Amino acid sequence: MCEERNELEEALSRMVGSLDTALVHGADAKVLVGFYARIERLALAGKSLCALRVAETGSFTEEGHRHVGEWLAAKTGESVGGAVSLLEAAGNLSKCPDVEEAFKKGELSASQAKRSPPRP
């Protein structure tokens, strides 16, 4: 998994680094916005689910953090409140398998995942 992750990160970095928007037609730019939005949603799902695992294992304390929300905020540059909200949303996903599946497929944004109510 590490090799694939590194290759993906390098490829995405090259794509964005070489992007010259002055040479991109409007229609192509629209396609790229959709492409990058999907990558963003997939990355959000991966980040959220892995952060939830960090919370479950308590490994955030190894870096001196007392709360996983503090750790996630420090790692991502988000506010502590935003990090906690994301963790809560990720924690609720297992209560609604359809929403969890859509989240993992990159079909939901952060705000959509946070708004999705857990099943009673």
C-alpha positions in Angstrom: 0.0 0.0 0.0 2.9 2.4 0.8 4.3 2.1 -2.7 0.9 2.8 -4.3 0.3 5.7 -2.0 3.7 7.2 -2.9 3.1 6.7 -6.7 -0.3 8.3 -6.5 1.0 11.3 -4.5 3.8 11.8 -6.9 1.6 11.5 -10.0 -0.9 14.0 -8.5 1.9 16.4 -7.5 3.3 16.2 -11.1 -0.2 16.8 -12.6 -0.9 19.9 -10.4 2.7 21.2 -10.7 2.6 21.1 -14.5 -0.9 22.6 -14.8 -0.8 25.7 -16.9 -4.4 26.9 -16.8 -3.7 29.5 -19.5 -3.4 26.6 -21.9 -6.5 24.7 -20.8 -9.8 25.3 -22.7 -12.8 26.1 -20.6 -14.6 22.8 -21.3 -11.4 20.9 -20.3 -11.1 23.0 -17.1 -14.7 22.0 -16.2 -13.7 18.4 -16.6 -10.6 18.9 -14.4 -12.7 20.6 -11.7 -14.8 17.5 -11.5 -11.8 15.3 -11.5 -10.1 17.2 -8.7 -13.3 17.4 -6.7 -13.6 13.6 -6.8 -10.0 13.2 -5.7 -10.7 15.6 -2.9 -13.8 13.6 -1.8 -11.9 10.3 -1.9 -9.0 11.8 0.0 -11.5 13.1 2.6 -12.9 9.6 3.0 -9.5 8.1 3.5 -8.4 10.8 5.9 -11.6 10.5 7.9 -11.6 6.8 8.2 -7.9 6.6 9.1 -8.3 9.4 11.6 -11.1 7.4 13.2 -8.7 4.5 13.5 -6.1 6.7 15.1 -8.8 7.7 17.6 -9.7 4.1 18.2 -6.1 3.0 18.9 -5.2 6.1 20.9 -2.0 6.5 18.8 -2.5 10.3 18.7 -1.1 10.4 22.3 2.3 9.3 21.0 2.8 12.8 19.7 1.7 14.4 23.0 -1.9 15.2 22.1 -4.6 14.6 24.7 -7.5 14.6 22.3 -7.7 13.1 18.8 -9.4 16.3 17.6 -6.3 18.3 18.6 -4.1 15.9 16.8 -6.1 15.9 13.6 -6.3 19.7 13.6 -2.5 19.9 14.0 -2.0 17.3 11.2 -4.4 18.9 8.7 -4.5 22.6 9.5 -8.2 22.5 10.3 -9.8 24.0 13.3 -10.2 21.6 16.3 -14.0 22.0 16.0 -13.9 21.0 12.3 -11.7 18.1 13.1 -14.0 16.9 15.8 -17.0 17.3 13.6 -15.3 15.2 10.9 -14.4 12.5 13.3 -18.0 12.4 14.6 -19.3 12.1 11.0 -16.9 9.3 10.3 -18.0 7.5 13.5 -21.6 7.7 12.4 -20.9 6.1 9.0 -21.0 2.6 10.3 -24.6 3.1 11.4 -25.7 3.7 7.8 -24.0 1.3 5.4 -25.4 3.1 2.3 -23.9 6.4 3.3 -20.6 4.8 4.3 -20.4 3.1 0.9 -21.1 6.4 -0.9 -18.5 8.2 1.3 -15.9 5.6 0.5 -16.6 5.9 -3.3 -16.0 9.6 -3.1 -19.7 10.5 -3.8 -20.1 12.7 -0.7 -18.4 16.0 0.3 -17.5 16.7 3.9 -20.6 18.7 4.4 -22.8 16.0 2.9 -21.2 13.3 5.1 -21.7 15.5 8.2 -25.3 16.1 7.4 -26.1 12.4 6.7 -28.1 11.3 9.7 -27.2 8.0 11.3 -29.9 5.3 11.3 -31.9 5.0 14.6 
